[in-house]
Amino acid sequence: MASAALQASVEELKLSTEKISSHVRRIEAVEKDLKALGDASASKDDLSRLRAEVKKIYDGLHVEFLDLRSHVWGYA
């Protein structure tokens, strides 16, 4: 009877270990995906530089529009 109880405990431990191993593999997969997303995403500094560049382009286009308007319509 003690041997059967021991065998049942060993089987239960084996199943628990397999579940834990499965969870560890899932966690590792999520960490890998998270790292890949972090590597592929833009940083706050990247966005700030891009925003500044777009603003410069927009401002330049606005100045060119005003120059063109003053040339076409004779505005000063």
mmCIF file of the C-alpha atoms, coordinates in Angstrom:
data_MODEL
# 
_entry.id   MODEL 
# 
loop_
_atom_site.group_PDB 
_atom_site.id 
_atom_site.type_symbol 
_atom_site.label_atom_id 
_atom_site.label_alt_id 
_atom_site.label_comp_id 
_atom_site.label_asym_id 
_atom_site.label_entity_id 
_atom_site.label_seq_id 
_atom_site.pdbx_PDB_ins_code 
_atom_site.Cartn_x 
_atom_site.Cartn_y 
_atom_site.Cartn_z 
_atom_site.occupancy 
_atom_site.B_iso_or_equiv 
_atom_site.pdbx_formal_charge 
_atom_site.auth_seq_id 
_atom_site.auth_comp_id 
_atom_site.auth_asym_id 
_atom_site.auth_atom_id 
_atom_site.pdbx_PDB_model_num 
ATOM 1  C CA . MET A 1 1  ? 0.000  0.000  0.000   1.00 0.00 ? 1  MET A CA 1 
ATOM 2  C CA . ALA A 1 2  ? 2.849  2.395  0.825   1.00 0.00 ? 2  ALA A CA 1 
ATOM 3  C CA . SER A 1 3  ? 4.480  1.516  -2.491  1.00 0.00 ? 3  SER A CA 1 
ATOM 4  C CA . ALA A 1 4  ? 1.280  2.338  -4.388  1.00 0.00 ? 4  ALA A CA 1 
ATOM 5  C CA . ALA A 1 5  ? 0.964  5.673  -2.549  1.00 0.00 ? 5  ALA A CA 1 
ATOM 6  C CA . LEU A 1 6  ? 4.577  6.455  -3.371  1.00 0.00 ? 6  LEU A CA 1 
ATOM 7  C CA . GLN A 1 7  ? 4.014  5.556  -7.021  1.00 0.00 ? 7  GLN A CA 1 
ATOM 8  C CA . ALA A 1 8  ? 0.919  7.816  -7.129  1.00 0.00 ? 8  ALA A CA 1 
ATOM 9  C CA . SER A 1 9  ? 2.920  10.668 -5.590  1.00 0.00 ? 9  SER A CA 1 
ATOM 10 C CA . VAL A 1 10 ? 5.682  10.181 -8.159  1.00 0.00 ? 10 VAL A CA 1 
ATOM 11 C CA . GLU A 1 11 ? 3.129  10.299 -11.008 1.00 0.00 ? 11 GLU A CA 1 
ATOM 12 C CA . GLU A 1 12 ? 1.544  13.435 -9.554  1.00 0.00 ? 12 GLU A CA 1 
ATOM 13 C CA . LEU A 1 13 ? 4.959  15.052 -9.247  1.00 0.00 ? 13 LEU A CA 1 
ATOM 14 C CA . LYS A 1 14 ? 5.735  14.087 -12.846 1.00 0.00 ? 14 LYS A CA 1 
ATOM 15 C CA . LEU A 1 15 ? 2.483  15.715 -14.080 1.00 0.00 ? 15 LEU A CA 1 
ATOM 16 C CA . SER A 1 16 ? 3.138  18.848 -12.034 1.00 0.00 ? 16 SER A CA 1 
ATOM 17 C CA . THR A 1 17 ? 6.669  19.071 -13.425 1.00 0.00 ? 17 THR A CA 1 
ATOM 18 C CA . GLU A 1 18 ? 5.359  18.743 -16.984 1.00 0.00 ? 18 GLU A CA 1 
ATOM 19 C CA . LYS A 1 19 ? 2.823  21.537 -16.359 1.00 0.00 ? 19 LYS A CA 1 
ATOM 20 C CA . ILE A 1 20 ? 5.525  23.776 -14.918 1.00 0.00 ? 20 ILE A CA 1 
ATOM 21 C CA . SER A 1 21 ? 7.797  23.040 -17.877 1.00 0.00 ? 21 SER A CA 1 
ATOM 22 C CA . SER A 1 22 ? 4.968  23.907 -20.251 1.00 0.00 ? 22 SER A CA 1 
ATOM 23 C CA . HIS A 1 23 ? 4.358  27.199 -18.452 1.00 0.00 ? 23 HIS A CA 1 
ATOM 24 C CA . VAL A 1 24 ? 8.070  28.020 -18.535 1.00 0.00 ? 24 VAL A CA 1 
ATOM 25 C CA . ARG A 1 25 ? 8.162  27.404 -22.310 1.00 0.00 ? 25 ARG A CA 1 
ATOM 26 C CA . ARG A 1 26 ? 5.140  29.673 -22.791 1.00 0.00 ? 26 ARG A CA 1 
ATOM 27 C CA . ILE A 1 27 ? 6.740  32.401 -20.671 1.00 0.00 ? 27 ILE A CA 1 
ATOM 28 C CA . GLU A 1 28 ? 9.977  32.122 -22.659 1.00 0.00 ? 28 GLU A CA 1 
ATOM 29 C CA . ALA A 1 29 ? 8.013  32.399 -25.927 1.00 0.00 ? 29 ALA A CA 1 
ATOM 30 C CA . VAL A 1 30 ? 6.215  35.514 -24.664 1.00 0.00 ? 30 VAL A CA 1 
ATOM 31 C CA . GLU A 1 31 ? 9.525  37.047 -23.539 1.00 0.00 ? 31 GLU A CA 1 
ATOM 32 C CA . LYS A 1 32 ? 11.020 36.333 -26.964 1.00 0.00 ? 32 LYS A CA 1 
ATOM 33 C CA . ASP A 1 33 ? 8.034  37.958 -28.712 1.00 0.00 ? 33 ASP A CA 1 
ATOM 34 C CA . LEU A 1 34 ? 8.198  40.937 -26.348 1.00 0.00 ? 34 LEU A CA 1 
ATOM 35 C CA . LYS A 1 35 ? 11.881 41.445 -27.093 1.00 0.00 ? 35 LYS A CA 1 
ATOM 36 C CA . ALA A 1 36 ? 11.211 41.253 -30.836 1.00 0.00 ? 36 ALA A CA 1 
ATOM 37 C CA . LEU A 1 37 ? 8.449  43.847 -30.489 1.00 0.00 ? 37 LEU A CA 1 
ATOM 38 C CA . GLY A 1 38 ? 10.723 46.085 -28.442 1.00 0.00 ? 38 GLY A CA 1 
ATOM 39 C CA . ASP A 1 39 ? 13.461 45.830 -31.057 1.00 0.00 ? 39 ASP A CA 1 
ATOM 40 C CA . ALA A 1 40 ? 11.037 46.574 -33.899 1.00 0.00 ? 40 ALA A CA 1 
ATOM 41 C CA . SER A 1 41 ? 9.231  49.506 -32.280 1.00 0.00 ? 41 SER A CA 1 
ATOM 42 C CA . ALA A 1 42 ? 10.262 53.134 -32.399 1.00 0.00 ? 42 ALA A CA 1 
ATOM 43 C CA . SER A 1 43 ? 11.633 54.772 -29.290 1.00 0.00 ? 43 SER A CA 1 
ATOM 44 C CA . LYS A 1 44 ? 10.337 58.026 -27.834 1.00 0.00 ? 44 LYS A CA 1 
ATOM 45 C CA . ASP A 1 45 ? 13.467 59.777 -29.113 1.00 0.00 ? 45 ASP A CA 1 
ATOM 46 C CA . ASP A 1 46 ? 12.868 58.387 -32.616 1.00 0.00 ? 46 ASP A CA 1 
ATOM 47 C CA . LEU A 1 47 ? 9.328  59.771 -32.571 1.00 0.00 ? 47 LEU A CA 1 
ATOM 48 C CA . SER A 1 48 ? 10.505 63.150 -31.306 1.00 0.00 ? 48 SER A CA 1 
ATOM 49 C CA . ARG A 1 49 ? 13.109 63.408 -34.077 1.00 0.00 ? 49 ARG A CA 1 
ATOM 50 C CA . LEU A 1 50 ? 10.564 62.383 -36.696 1.00 0.00 ? 50 LEU A CA 1 
ATOM 51 C CA . ARG A 1 51 ? 8.021  64.882 -35.371 1.00 0.00 ? 51 ARG A CA 1 
ATOM 52 C CA . ALA A 1 52 ? 10.621 67.666 -35.552 1.00 0.00 ? 52 ALA A CA 1 
ATOM 53 C CA . GLU A 1 53 ? 11.559 66.681 -39.104 1.00 0.00 ? 53 GLU A CA 1 
ATOM 54 C CA . VAL A 1 54 ? 7.915  66.646 -40.234 1.00 0.00 ? 54 VAL A CA 1 
ATOM 55 C CA . LYS A 1 55 ? 7.385  70.056 -38.620 1.00 0.00 ? 55 LYS A CA 1 
ATOM 56 C CA . LYS A 1 56 ? 10.369 71.459 -40.531 1.00 0.00 ? 56 LYS A CA 1 
ATOM 57 C CA . ILE A 1 57 ? 8.979  70.062 -43.792 1.00 0.00 ? 57 ILE A CA 1 
ATOM 58 C CA . TYR A 1 58 ? 5.526  71.459 -43.053 1.00 0.00 ? 58 TYR A CA 1 
ATOM 59 C CA . ASP A 1 59 ? 6.935  74.868 -42.136 1.00 0.00 ? 59 ASP A CA 1 
ATOM 60 C CA . GLY A 1 60 ? 9.006  74.884 -45.333 1.00 0.00 ? 60 GLY A CA 1 
ATOM 61 C CA . LEU A 1 61 ? 5.959  74.042 -47.430 1.00 0.00 ? 61 LEU A CA 1 
ATOM 62 C CA . HIS A 1 62 ? 3.964  76.780 -45.714 1.00 0.00 ? 62 HIS A CA 1 
ATOM 63 C CA . VAL A 1 63 ? 6.681  79.355 -46.486 1.00 0.00 ? 63 VAL A CA 1 
ATOM 64 C CA . GLU A 1 64 ? 6.812  78.190 -50.105 1.00 0.00 ? 64 GLU A CA 1 
ATOM 65 C CA . PHE A 1 65 ? 3.022  78.454 -50.330 1.00 0.00 ? 65 PHE A CA 1 
ATOM 66 C CA . LEU A 1 66 ? 3.141  82.007 -48.997 1.00 0.00 ? 66 LEU A CA 1 
ATOM 67 C CA . ASP A 1 67 ? 5.892  82.912 -51.464 1.00 0.00 ? 67 ASP A CA 1 
ATOM 68 C CA . LEU A 1 68 ? 3.898  81.431 -54.336 1.00 0.00 ? 68 LEU A CA 1 
ATOM 69 C CA . ARG A 1 69 ? 0.728  83.217 -53.229 1.00 0.00 ? 69 ARG A CA 1 
ATOM 70 C CA . SER A 1 70 ? 2.524  86.550 -53.011 1.00 0.00 ? 70 SER A CA 1 
ATOM 71 C CA . HIS A 1 71 ? 4.049  85.960 -56.452 1.00 0.00 ? 71 HIS A CA 1 
ATOM 72 C CA . VAL A 1 72 ? 0.745  84.964 -58.093 1.00 0.00 ? 72 VAL A CA 1 
ATOM 73 C CA . TRP A 1 73 ? -1.543 87.457 -56.367 1.00 0.00 ? 73 TRP A CA 1 
ATOM 74 C CA . GLY A 1 74 ? 0.963  90.182 -55.707 1.00 0.00 ? 74 GLY A CA 1 
ATOM 75 C CA . TYR A 1 75 ? 0.566  90.066 -51.917 1.00 0.00 ? 75 TYR A CA 1 
ATOM 76 C CA . ALA A 1 76 ? 3.353  91.515 -49.866 1.00 0.00 ? 76 ALA A CA 1 
# 
